[in-house]
Amino acid sequence: MLRFEEIGVLPEPGDNVAISSRRLEAGAVIDFAGTAVTLPHTVLEGHRFVARPVATGEALTSWNTPFARALRDLEIGDYVCTSTSLAAVSARGVEGLPAEPSAKNEPLDPYVLDENALNLGQQVTSVEQPGTFLGYPREQGPAGTRNHVVLLATSSRSSGFVTELARRFDGAQGFDGVVPVAHTEGGEAGTPNNLHFLLATLAGFALNPNVGAVLIVDTEEDLVSGQAIRDFMAEHGYPGIRVPHAYFTRRAAFEKDLTAAGALVEPWLPVVAAQQREEVPLADLWIGLQCGGSDAFSGVSANPLSGAVAREVIRHGGIAVLAETDELIGAEGYVLKNVRDLPTARRFLKTVQSFKERVGWHGHTAEGNPSGGNVYRGLYNIVLKSVGAARKLDRDVRLDHVIDYAEPMPGHGFVFMDSPGNDLESVAGQVASGCNLIFFTTGNGSITNFPFVPTIKFVTTTARHELLNAEMDVNAGRYLTGLPMDELTAETFDLTVRVASGEPSAGEKAGHSQVSIWRNWRQSGPREGISITTDGRTSRNLADLPAEDRDAPLDGLPLQVKASAVEPTGVVLLEADERRAPEQVGLILPTSLCSGQIALRLAAQAETERWAGDAVSRMVALPHTEGCGSSGGASEETFARTMLGYLLHPNTRMALLLEHGCEKTHNDYFRSRLVEAGADPSRFGWASIQADGGLDAVSERVKQWFGSFDLPAPTEVAGTVGDLTIALEARGPLTSETAEAMALIGREIVGAGGSVVLSSRGALLANDDFRYVAFNRRDEVVPTIAHGQRFAVPGWHVMRMPGTDWMETVTGFGAGGVQQVLAHVAGGTLSAQRFVPVVEFSNDPETVAKYGDDLDAVAAGKADEQARAGLDIVAAVASRRQVPKAVASGNVGFQITRGLLGTSM
């Protein structure tokens, strides 16, 4: 018999349900204050069971907050499960579960503020003798906890450039390093809806106290340019950048621009290295409070500890910033338990309402926030997640300010910043607001870090800390086993001062970092078919929306076009496993954003050390920003389709999925998706950063999987362009001859039995000459496949594109089975994609003069001559005789679209 005290945790004494601190099997006998109770069902660690009898319809409470209602009379020991949580656990193969849920989620009714009862309390008392830490004094704002040279891309178009430029400064000595800020935003044609947030974030990054010097990089004709940032800063009263800095616009070939930009950075290195740490007041410590990969214990151990240490920082004059708006929906009463004044309370509630409306425009509610990992580990719904997350605001601390995303700090004390629940997007806003240290609490073991702001990670349980001790800084689980919170707070506060003074955090030692800015949202108001009711809930009838809004699959049948009868251009293919393709790739596919950088590092190591031997022609990883922190529905369907497209791509010979462990789209999610697609999951490798025990352990697992096969090397065989699937693209103006040439290239490929894919938003389909030569028609050509969809029959195809961002376009091509992109460029060149070779040629004299070194071929003469040049370069790359220039230079990326209904949560 087990005593309740050994296996159960009551978040607060008045709660009627308890959290199980370990897995309890059906039939286990528990002593509840002298009464023996046999558990009727299995209860997983972190899941809830009844602690006192609950009648049908009665509220089930944690932290004295209703989160669900009983669907039947419940007795002590009954397993509390909703339909969502039961489905999440059942999907993991857990046995001993009830056949039906025992509870339903509490409705998310709008919080009504009683202004007369509002507690306008005092902030916690300041310490008599404020402390200090060793930091880098700055002319503007607080002191820095780190000293980096930052290479800041203004848009996604420059992300590959700053990443490669930073790589060339690897090993710089005397300071904390040269780091890139590469992100997904600002690369579309037209003005994005998130423009204000984007400019505020970039401006805030440049002014962050951890930046010792900054190079701001844009590309010609960028809407989000260096000049746009300067204008924004002037208009909104930002101070000037007072560290070494420069603005650089890409105007030449990639290598030439790298040399020119590097010449700007080089003189800064000794200047930054000469800066020394000095004793500065703890009032200069501005901490961003975050949680990710939360579990049922986040609100019991890690979040209260984070809040308690933040309280001490505030007592020393510092700042703590809470964020993640959708993860406070349902916890408004807790947040407003002590507030500076009535306008602050009103602004907080207005911010929450605005967030609800924005996600409602896209057909979503806050209930879509909890990830699959959250639910599996006991956070059944947004109320449980929110109330636990709110515990980062200590009960004794007053809410002082409410600010917009990335807004400069208005004053000291405790601040709430509007942001999505997506960890990386939220952290970016806090950094832009001036935070120089991040507290990151996690139940599942999130390894998130930011490039130039250190992160201290608090893990909720001792068992998880022992599994991931090399990646975690603080074991908050010791509170659950008896260590007093005051003692743990003092210990963690001391660690905070040491890290602020230069002691490396676990994340810094591991070298893991990522950036994601609050991603653009497509809808800017209510849509027909999606309505928001007066109580804040969203009514969805998405089936009535146009197919392009939902990105619904199409029939995949090709355009009916008469084929050309010409002798097709020959290529040399690689044959393996009865498949012929230009490459036989070993793929490491991260299932979400959090495992992306680790996948990239593993692929590089696997390539260098030849983990797969001669079985593959190269190793590839595809880091991205999706799979967690994004709304579901149509956006999730597009994401899943894109991911499966690469796993099942004709160029993929071996593929391993790498989960972080707490995302919506974990390994089990993709196992079921593969089964739905008719694929055998046993063909693929599966690894988990959290479940396998951290970075070193998962690296060894991945290495062993790729090395466990004794596959023969692919053999070279003769083929033609008719064996290929090629995407044709044009960026910039087209002459009639070039348009005809592109059509002739496509006709030869399709005539030989191959396939050609076009973008529904590309310049080729908009060109009358191209349509007439390719299809013998001048009227509109409609899409045949959705974004990332595989076609059913070879031939001419048009892929429906929800946006114009180049990297999202080429990612959709690749997911649809495209093996190479041939792009005619004029006015500038394109970034390459990590998986699909992008071949660029031009017939434009100005482009050849400026960017000739980046072109894979120069086309000249009549249409048939230009077509021959294009086909020859396609054959050379497909036969592996030539590597595209953009790939060779390192100007590469990968980015997944969210479609028209995806939004950050």
Secondary structure, 3 states (H helix, E strand, C coil): CEEHHHHEECCCCCCCEEEECCCECCCCEEEECCEEEECCCCECCCCEEECCCECCCCEEEECCEEEEEECCCECCCCEECCHHHHHHHHHCCCCCCCCCCCEEECCCCCCCCCHHHCCCCCCCCCCCCCCEEEEECCCCCCCECCCEEEEEECCHHHHHHHHHHHHCCCCCCCCCCEEEECCCCCCCCCCCCCHHHHHHHHHHHHHCCCEEEEEEEEECCCCCCHHHHHHHHHHCCCCCCCCCEEEEEECCCHHHHHHHHHHHHCCHHHHHHCCCCEEEEHHHCEEEEEECCCCCCHHHHHHHHHHHHHHHHHHCCCEEEECCHHHCCCCHHHHCCCECCHHHHHHHHHHHHHHHHHHHHCCCCHHHCCCHHHHHCCCCCHHHHHHHHHCCCCCCCCEEEEECCCCCCCCCEEEEECCCCCHHHHHHHHHHCCCCEEEEEECCCCCCCCCCCCEEEEECCHHHHHHCCCCCCEEHHHHCCCCCHHHHHHHHHHHHHHHHCCCCCHHHHHCCCCCCCCCCCCCCCCECCEEECCCCCEEECHHHCCHHHHCCCCCCCCECCCCCCCCCCEEEEEEECCEEECCCEEEEEECCHHHHHHHHHHHHHHHHHCCCCCCCCEEEECCCCCCCCECCCHHHHHHHHHHHHHHCCCCEEEEEEEECCCCCCCHHHHHHHHHHCCCCHHHCEEEECCCCCCHHHHHHHHHHHHHCCCCCCCEEEEEEHHHCEEEEEEECCCCHHHHHHHHHHHHHHHHCCCEEEEECCCCCCCCHHHHHHHHCCCCCCCCCECCCCCCCCCCEEEECCCCCCHHHHHHHHHHCCCCEEEEEECCCCCCEECCCCEEEEECCHHHHHHHHHHCCEECCCCHHHHHHHHHHHHHHHHCCCCCCHHHHHCCEECCCCCCCCCCEC
